[in-house]
Amino acid sequence: MPDVFPTPITMLPLAEIPLDGVRGYLLQGERQQLLFMEFSEDVALPEHSHEAQWGVVLEGRIDLLIDGDRHTFAKGDRYYIPAGVSHSARIHAGYADITYFDAPDRYGLK
């Protein structure tokens, strides 16, 4: 996978993401987190919910099931998952995005 993120992003701390093949650079805010994520392997995320999440797809494809509705997002697309809404995902190898979490503690530091 070619380098998606420039040096200022890759110099950010790594997030502790308990999934194989995922790297996330964490920009920590007082009340939110911004992650710059890249996936070198396919990942299946089971149904779950949390605070609001908004993302912009930079590379690849993600299949999301949001509150029972199926969506596929690819390079250039945006998605939004409201707080408390159940969702699951199939993220394909080569995927990269920028994801905003409306919570300060969604992920810890690696």
C-alpha positions as CSV (number, residue, x, y, z in Angstrom):
1,M,0.0,0.0,0.0
2,P,1.6,3.3,-1.0
3,D,2.0,6.0,1.6
4,V,-1.3,7.7,2.0
5,F,-0.4,10.1,4.8
6,P,2.4,12.7,4.8
7,T,5.1,12.9,7.5
8,P,3.3,15.3,9.8
9,I,0.5,12.7,10.1
10,T,2.8,9.7,10.5
11,M,4.6,11.5,13.2
12,L,1.4,11.6,15.3
13,P,1.1,8.9,18.1
14,L,-0.2,5.5,17.1
15,A,-3.6,4.5,18.4
16,E,-4.2,1.2,20.1
17,I,-6.6,-0.5,17.7
18,P,-7.2,-4.1,18.6
19,L,-7.4,-5.3,15.0
20,D,-4.8,-7.0,12.8
21,G,-3.6,-5.1,9.8
22,V,-4.8,-1.7,11.0
23,R,-2.6,1.4,11.7
24,G,-4.1,4.6,13.1
25,Y,-2.4,7.9,13.8
26,L,-4.2,9.7,16.6
27,L,-4.9,13.4,16.8
28,Q,-6.3,13.9,20.3
29,G,-8.7,16.7,21.2
30,E,-10.1,17.7,24.5
31,R,-13.6,16.2,23.7
32,Q,-13.0,14.3,20.4
33,Q,-10.5,12.2,18.5
34,L,-9.4,12.3,14.8
35,L,-7.8,9.1,13.4
36,F,-5.9,8.7,10.2
37,M,-6.3,5.0,9.5
38,E,-5.0,2.6,6.9
39,F,-5.9,-1.1,6.6
40,S,-3.4,-3.7,5.1
41,E,-5.9,-6.6,5.6
42,D,-9.6,-7.2,5.3
43,V,-11.4,-6.5,8.6
44,A,-14.9,-7.4,9.7
45,L,-16.3,-5.3,12.6
46,P,-19.3,-6.8,14.4
47,E,-22.3,-4.8,15.2
48,H,-21.7,-2.1,17.9
49,S,-22.5,1.5,18.8
50,H,-20.8,4.5,20.3
51,E,-20.7,8.3,20.1
52,A,-21.1,9.9,16.6
53,Q,-18.6,9.0,13.9
54,W,-17.9,10.8,10.6
55,G,-15.4,9.7,8.0
56,V,-13.9,10.5,4.6
57,V,-12.7,7.7,2.5
58,L,-9.2,8.4,1.0
59,E,-8.5,5.0,-0.6
60,G,-10.3,1.7,-1.1
61,R,-13.8,0.6,0.0
62,I,-15.8,0.0,3.2
63,D,-19.2,-1.7,3.4
64,L,-21.3,-0.4,6.3
65,L,-24.5,-1.6,7.8
66,I,-25.9,1.5,9.6
67,D,-29.1,1.0,11.5
68,G,-30.1,-1.8,9.2
69,D,-29.3,0.0,5.9
70,R,-26.4,-1.2,3.7
71,H,-24.0,1.2,2.2
72,T,-20.7,1.0,0.2
73,F,-18.4,3.9,0.4
74,A,-15.3,4.4,-1.8
75,K,-12.6,7.0,-2.4
76,G,-14.0,10.5,-2.1
77,D,-17.1,9.4,-0.2
78,R,-18.2,10.6,3.3
79,Y,-20.2,8.7,5.9
80,Y,-21.9,9.6,9.1
81,I,-23.0,7.4,12.0
82,P,-25.1,9.2,14.6
83,A,-24.4,8.6,18.3
84,G,-25.9,5.3,19.6
85,V,-26.8,3.9,16.2
86,S,-25.9,0.2,15.7
87,H,-23.5,-0.5,12.8
88,S,-21.1,-3.1,11.5
89,A,-18.5,-2.9,8.8
90,R,-16.5,-4.9,6.3
91,I,-13.3,-2.9,5.5
92,H,-11.3,-4.1,2.5
93,A,-7.5,-4.3,2.4
94,G,-6.0,-1.1,1.0
95,Y,-8.7,1.1,2.7
96,A,-7.6,4.4,4.2
97,D,-9.7,7.2,5.8
98,I,-9.9,10.1,8.2
99,T,-12.3,9.4,10.9
100,Y,-13.7,11.8,13.5
101,F,-15.1,10.3,16.8
102,D,-17.2,12.6,19.0
103,A,-15.6,11.2,22.1
104,P,-12.2,11.8,23.7
105,D,-11.5,8.2,24.7
106,R,-12.6,6.0,21.8
107,Y,-9.0,4.8,21.4
108,G,-5.9,4.9,23.6
109,L,-2.3,5.4,22.7
110,K,-0.2,2.4,21.6
